[in-house]
Amino acid sequence: MNISFPSCAPEYCAPDLALQFPALVDDRLVECSITAEALEDHFGARSSREEDLVDAFIAHRAEIVLAAQRLLNEVGGKPVILHSGYFRFCN
């Protein structure tokens, strides 16, 4: 499975309190997201405000996309949500 991540900015999803970002899995777009809780707990987001979440995402993009890539491999390229608990157990 070939997985890559376009360098576009993440999108804030207020109802889910999460940031969404795309992955290309074998040339098809797959939605990935990371929760505000994960960004606050593991990547230093100061709050669940959009600006704070985006700042934390940008500062830790490499770690976040690596985690998304691992999870995409585990689930066969289906959409993934990175929750705080994932980072507690994957590190």
Buried (B, 14 or more C-beta within 10 A) or exposed (E): EEBEBEEEEBBBBEEEBBBBBBBEBEEEEBBBBBBBBBBBBBBEBEEBEBEBBBBBBEBBBEEBBEBBBBBBEEEEBEBBBBBBEBBEEEE
